[in-house]
Amino acid sequence: MKKSELPITDEKWRAIVENDKSYDGEFFYAVKTTGICCRPSCKSRPPKRENIRLFKTAEQALAEHFRPCKRCKPTGERLPDHEWIALVTEYVDANYKENLTLHLLAEMSHGSPYHLHRTFKRVMDITPMEYIQQTRLEHAKQQLMDSDKSVAEVGESVGLSNTPYFITLFKKNTGYTPLQYRHLKSEQLQNGGIHHVNPNP
């Protein structure tokens, strides 16, 4: 435990679970899985006890690279939208294999689904679900080029376990089926990257 951290006592844990406002200012808790720092009274769903760290001040949590919660504002200031969305994209980048939904992302980032969807689209020019798909497809492309996994295995490893859906989504975004993409990239490597394959022979 670092010098700036406080021990997690049953009393403090109960204050977090019960959103006890009387403990606000006594300590702040940060959630390792989401990177967010909160007041004890925060109305967000309580994290798992093993995933939290306690700090005497919000500034100490921020110094450890946690971001202030958008809902309970532990620093008294509103988290800028671009920082809020950066927190969401970082979570997607690390958890793209999981079953991610707009509601889950909103709960994780302590906002409402509607507000998250609207803000994300304004900051990123795409919706959260489009970002998730893009992230999964980029990892799928990499695996198609770097591994001998089957199309079904690649799809499953990036969170798209429905193989027909994965193939349809891949072709819609790239113009190629996963197998065509693999063959294309393989031929490009063999020919110094100048060979082109018609996606619809």
C-alpha positions in Angstrom: 0.0 0.0 0.0 1.3 3.4 -0.9 1.8 6.2 1.7 -1.2 8.2 0.2 -3.6 5.2 0.6 -5.8 4.4 3.5 -6.7 0.9 4.7 -10.0 -0.5 3.6 -11.9 -1.1 6.9 -15.3 -2.6 7.2 -16.6 0.8 8.3 -15.4 2.5 5.2 -16.6 -0.3 2.9 -20.0 -0.1 4.5 -20.0 3.7 3.9 -19.4 3.1 0.2 -22.0 0.3 -0.2 -24.6 2.5 1.7 -23.7 5.7 -0.1 -23.2 7.3 3.3 -22.9 11.1 2.8 -21.6 11.6 6.3 -18.2 10.2 5.1 -17.8 12.6 2.3 -14.6 14.5 2.8 -13.3 11.8 5.1 -11.9 9.7 2.2 -12.3 9.0 -1.5 -12.4 5.7 -3.2 -11.0 4.8 -6.6 -12.0 1.7 -8.7 -9.1 -0.1 -10.3 -11.2 -1.7 -13.1 -12.7 1.6 -14.3 -10.1 4.2 -13.4 -12.7 6.4 -11.7 -12.5 8.2 -8.3 -15.6 8.8 -6.2 -17.0 10.2 -3.0 -18.4 7.6 -0.5 -21.9 8.9 -1.2 -21.7 8.3 -5.0 -25.0 6.7 -6.2 -23.2 4.5 -8.8 -23.3 0.7 -8.3 -20.8 -0.3 -5.6 -17.6 -1.9 -7.0 -16.1 -5.2 -5.7 -14.2 -4.6 -2.5 -11.0 -6.1 -4.0 -11.1 -3.5 -6.9 -11.0 -0.4 -4.8 -8.2 1.8 -3.3 -8.9 4.5 -0.7 -7.3 7.9 -0.5 -7.5 10.8 2.0 -8.0 13.3 -0.8 -9.3 13.3 -4.4 -6.0 14.9 -5.5 -4.1 11.8 -4.3 -6.3 9.6 -6.4 -5.8 11.9 -9.4 -2.1 11.7 -8.9 -2.4 7.9 -9.3 -4.0 8.6 -12.7 -7.7 8.0 -11.6 -10.2 10.3 -13.1 -13.0 12.1 -11.1 -16.5 10.6 -11.4 -18.8 12.6 -13.6 -21.7 11.8 -11.3 -20.5 12.7 -7.8 -17.7 15.2 -8.8 -15.1 14.4 -6.1 -13.0 17.4 -7.0 -16.1 19.7 -7.1 -15.5 20.2 -10.8 -17.1 18.6 -13.8 -15.1 16.1 -15.7 -14.5 17.5 -19.3 -16.4 15.5 -21.9 -13.3 14.5 -23.9 -11.7 13.0 -20.7 -15.0 11.2 -19.9 -15.0 9.7 -23.4 -11.3 8.8 -23.2 -12.1 6.8 -20.1 -14.8 4.9 -22.0 -12.6 4.2 -25.0 -9.8 3.0 -22.7 -12.3 0.6 -21.1 -13.4 -0.7 -24.5 -9.8 -1.1 -25.7 -9.1 -3.3 -22.7 -12.4 -5.2 -22.6 -13.5 -5.5 -26.2 -13.7 -9.3 -25.9 -16.4 -9.0 -23.3 -20.1 -8.6 -23.8 -20.2 -4.8 -23.9 -23.4 -2.8 -24.1 -24.3 0.9 -23.9 -25.8 0.3 -20.5 -22.8 -1.4 -19.2 -20.5 1.4 -20.5 -22.8 4.0 -19.0 -22.8 2.2 -15.6 -19.0 1.8 -15.7 -18.4 5.5 -16.5 -21.1 6.8 -14.1 -23.4 8.4 -16.6 -26.7 7.7 -18.3 -26.9 5.7 -21.5 -28.5 8.6 -23.4 -26.0 11.1 -22.3 -23.1 8.8 -23.0 -24.4 8.0 -26.5 -24.9 11.6 -27.4 -21.6 12.9 -25.9 -19.6 10.0 -27.4 -20.9 10.7 -30.9 -20.2 14.4 -30.6 -16.6 13.8 -29.4 -15.7 10.7 -31.5 -18.0 11.2 -34.6 -19.2 7.6 -34.1 -21.5 5.9 -31.5 -20.1 3.8 -28.6 -21.3 0.6 -30.3 -19.7 1.5 -33.6 -16.4 2.1 -31.7 -16.7 -1.3 -30.1 -17.2 -2.9 -33.5 -14.3 -1.0 -35.0 -12.0 -2.1 -32.2 -13.1 -5.7 -32.5 -12.6 -5.7 -36.3 -9.1 -4.1 -36.0 -8.0 -6.9 -33.7 -9.7 -9.5 -36.0 -7.7 -8.1 -39.0 -4.5 -8.4 -37.0 -5.2 -12.0 -36.0 -6.2 -13.0 -39.6 -2.8 -11.8 -40.7 -0.7 -13.0 -37.8 -2.3 -16.4 -36.9 -3.7 -19.6 -38.4 -6.9 -19.4 -36.3 -10.1 -20.3 -38.1 -12.6 -17.5 -38.9 -14.8 -18.8 -36.1 -11.9 -18.7 -33.6 -10.9 -15.2 -34.6 -14.5 -14.0 -34.3 -14.9 -15.6 -30.8 -11.5 -14.2 -29.6 -12.6 -10.6 -30.4 -16.1 -10.9 -28.8 -18.0 -11.8 -32.0 -18.9 -15.5 -31.3 -21.7 -15.6 -33.8 -19.7 -16.5 -36.9 -22.2 -15.6 -39.7 -22.7 -12.2 -38.0 -18.9 -11.7 -37.7 -18.4 -12.5 -41.4 -21.2 -10.2 -42.5 -19.9 -7.4 -40.3 -16.4 -7.9 -41.5 -17.4 -7.8 -45.1 -19.6 -4.7 -44.6 -16.7 -2.8 -43.1 -13.8 -4.0 -45.3 -15.4 -5.2 -48.6 -13.9 -8.6 -48.0 -14.9 -11.8 -46.1 -12.3 -12.7 -43.4 -10.9 -15.4 -45.6 -10.6 -13.1 -48.6 -8.9 -10.5 -46.4 -6.4 -13.1 -45.1 -5.6 -14.3 -48.7 -5.3 -10.7 -49.9 -2.9 -9.7 -47.1 -0.9 -12.9 -47.6 -0.5 -12.2 -51.3 0.4 -8.5 -50.7 3.2 -9.6 -48.4 4.5 -12.0 -51.0 4.3 -9.4 -53.7 5.7 -6.5 -51.8 2.2 -5.0 -51.1 1.4 -4.1 -54.7 -1.0 -6.9 -55.6 -4.7 -6.2 -55.6 -7.5 -8.8 -55.3 -11.0 -8.1 -56.5 -13.2 -8.6 -53.4 -16.0 -9.9 -55.7 -14.4 -12.3 -58.2 
